[in-house]
Amino acid sequence: MRENRISRTSRAPCCAAPFLLCPRSPPCRLSFSRPSSGFDDDDFGKTFAVLIQFGAILALLSIYFVRIWQIATGMFSDPAARRFVLGVLIAFLPAAVVGALAHDIIKSVLFNVWIVCFTLIVGGAILQWVDRMDLETRYHDAMKFSLPMYFVIGLAQCVSMIPGVSRSGATIVAAMLLGADRRSAAEFSFWLAMPTMAGAFAYDLYKSRAQMSMDNTIIVAFGFAVSFVCAWIVVKTFLDYVQRHGLGLFAWWRVIVGALGLIALAVGY
């Protein structure tokens, strides 16, 4: 029974992990996949959607380990490194506050497939619009954004707490509108993902600790592993793709999936 449940559940993190880091939405993928993923407890399904993010965090840590180490060791002697750490913390703060205050509402009210479909379509339209704009780029390095810019990006990230809104998409769009080029906007999205997803993981694990039976723990651990592999592949290819081709592919993906989801809901699927 446990092996069968792991096998069925593996589809969710495999499909969703890349969306944790790209301008698409992991909660939306898991909202669609949860009914067929073997979750008897819908509350655990919602928790699972958050907890597998830890695999993506580990993927980011492994890829950026050298740079993280350089920043950490130079933080006390290098003003640029110290300023960047402060910028990441400033960007992380709004999501930490809003997430802690609105955690129960988000999980009980907003995890709704209708909401996901609408936000997929709206988010795709915004991505397409911003990607086609002739924006003036003033920043080509994520470590050199202004401190107010870090804060505004952090505010934009809070919108992604609505399921179907991409965390990375919200931060990339905000950074581009504030003058960052595509690559630096996408890269800062990865930097911000590390404390944000780690915080969401720790808080949701604490709130859901009563659900973590031995079977559920094994399921989540398996999700970590699959999420790690998929996210590692995505991060390795995403920055170059966005720099060369833009966000159009992700925008159309969101619109198409959202539209198909609405059609399926309308016909009673």
N, C-alpha and C positions, 0 to 999 in steps of 0.2 A: 504493500500500500504506500509506504513512504517513498520507495523508489519510483513508483508510478506518479506520485504527486510531484516529486522533484522533476521528473521528465516533462510533465505538462507545464509546470511553472517556469521552466527554463526559457520558454518562448518569450515571456514578458521582459526579463532583463536583457535578453539578447537583442530584442527589438528596441527596447526603451533606452538602454544605456547610451547609445550614440546621441539620442535626443536630449540627454542631460546637458550636453556641451554644445550642441548646434542650435540654430534658431528654429527649433521645433520643440515640442513639449512632451517630456516623459510622463507626466500625470495623464495627459490625453491618451497616450498610447496604452497606458495601463488601465485607464477607464474603459477603453474598448476591449482590451484583452482579458480583464479580470473575470468576466463571466465564464470564460472558457479556459481559465488557467488553473482550476482546481481549488479555488479558495472557497471553503464552506462558510467561513466567517468573513463577511464583507468588511468589517472593521479592520481585520488583519490584512485584507487586500489593500486597503488604503495605507496602512502602516508599511506594508511591504514596498509600496510605490515610493516611499520616502527612504526607507532603510537601505535599499539597494544602491542608493547614491554613494554609499561609502566605497563601493568598488571603483566608481568614477573618480572619487577623491584620490584614492591610492594610485590610479593611473596618472593623474595630473602630478602627484608628488614624485612619482618615478621619472616622469619625463622632464620635469622642471627641477629635479633634485639639485643639480649643480648650481643653477642660478639661485635657488632658495638658500643653499648653503652659503654662497657668496654674499647674498644680501644679509643673511643672519649674522655672519661673522664680521661683516663690514658695517653693520648698523651703528656701532658706537664710534666708528672713526670716519665713516663716509656720509656726509650730509645728504647726498642724493639717495643712498640706500635708506637712510632714516626717514627721509621725506616720503619715499614710496611706501614704506611700511605704514606710515601715518595715513597716507592716502587710501590704502586698502582698508584700514580700520575705519576711516571716515565713511567709505562707501559701504562697508558691511553693517554699520550701526543701524541705519533705518530698517533694514530687513530683520535684524535681531530684535528690535523693539516691536515692530508690527507683528512679526511671526509669533513672538511670545504672547502678545495680547490677543491675537486673532486666531490662534491655533485651532481651538475647538470649533469656531464658526467655519473656518476653511474646510475642515474635515467633515463636518456634519451637514453643511449647507451647499458649499461650492463644488464638491465632488459630484457633479451632475453632468451626464453625457450631453444634454442639450446645451448647457453652458460651454462645455468644451468645444462643441462643434461651431458655435457662434464665434467664440474667441479665436479658434483656428482660422476662420475665414477673415475676420477683422485684422488679426495679426499678420496674416499673409498679405493683405492689401496694404497695410502700413509698411511692411518690409519692402514690397515692390515699389511703393511710392518713394521711400527714402533712398532706395538703391538707385533710382532713376534721377534723383535730384542732382543738380550741379552744385555740390557743396564745396565751400572753401575749406581746405584742409590746412590746419595750423600745427597739428601734432602728428608725429610719425613714430613716437616712442611712448609706450604706455607708462613708462616711469617718469615722464615729464609732463603729464597732465597737471593742470592747476588744482589746488586743493578744493576750491568751490566746485570744479568740474567733477572731481571724485564724489563729492556729496550728492550732486544732482544725478549722477549715474546710479548711486545707491538708492535714491528715491525712486528712480525708474524701475529698479530691480523689484521693488515692493509690488508692482503691478503683476509680476509673474506669480504671485501667490494665488492668483485666480487660475484654477486648472485650465489648461489649454493655452495660456500665455507663456511663451518661452522665456525662461530666465536669461539665457544668453541673447536671445533676440531683443529683449527689452533693453539690456545693457549696451548691446552693439548699436542699436538705433539711437539711444541717448548719446553715446560717445560720438557717433558720426554727426549728429545734429549739432554737437558742441565743438566740432572742428577736428575730430580724429579721423585718420584714414582708416580704410577697412581693416587692414592687418593689425594696427595697434588697438583698434576698438575690439576686435575679436580676441586678441591676446589678453587685454585687460579683463575681458569677460572670463577667461580661464583663471586668471589670478584671483578674481573676486569669487569665483566658484568654490575655491578651496575652503575659505573660512565659512562661506554661506552654507554650502552643503554639509560641511562638518558640523556646524551649529544645528542645522535642521535634523541631521542624523542623531546627534546627542540628545536633543530635546525630545524628538519623537520616540527615541528608544526609552527615555526616562518615563514619558507619559504612557507608553504602551508596554511597560515592563511586565504587566500582569498577563499579557497575551503571549509572552515569549516562552512557550512550552518547548520541550526538547525537539519535537517535530518541527515547530515553527522556526526554531533557531537554526536547524539544519537547512530548512528551505531558504532562509535569509542568507545564510553563509554561502549556499550554492549560488544565490542571486548575486552576491558580492563578486564571486569568481567570474561569472559570465559578464557582469557589468564591467569589471576591470579590463577584460580582454577586448570587448567591443569599444569601450571608451578610449583605450590606448591607441587602437587603430585609427579612430576618428580624429583624435587630437593630432596625430602625426601627419594627417593629410589635410585637415580643415583649413589651416591658416593660408597655405599656398593656394588652395582652391578659391577661397574667398577673395584673396588679393587679385587673382587672375580673372575670375568669372563673376564675382559679385554674389548677391544674395537671392537672385531670381529663382534659382532651382528650389530653394527652401521656401520661398514665398508661394510658388505654385503648388508645392507639395501640401502646404497648409490649406490652401484654398480647396484643392481637389479632395483631400481627406475630409475636411470639414463639410463640404457639400455632399459627399457620399454618405457621411454620417447622418446628416439631416434627412436625406432621402430614406436611409434605412430606418430611422426613427419614425418618419412619417408613414411608412408602410407597415409599421408594427414589428420590425425585426428585433 
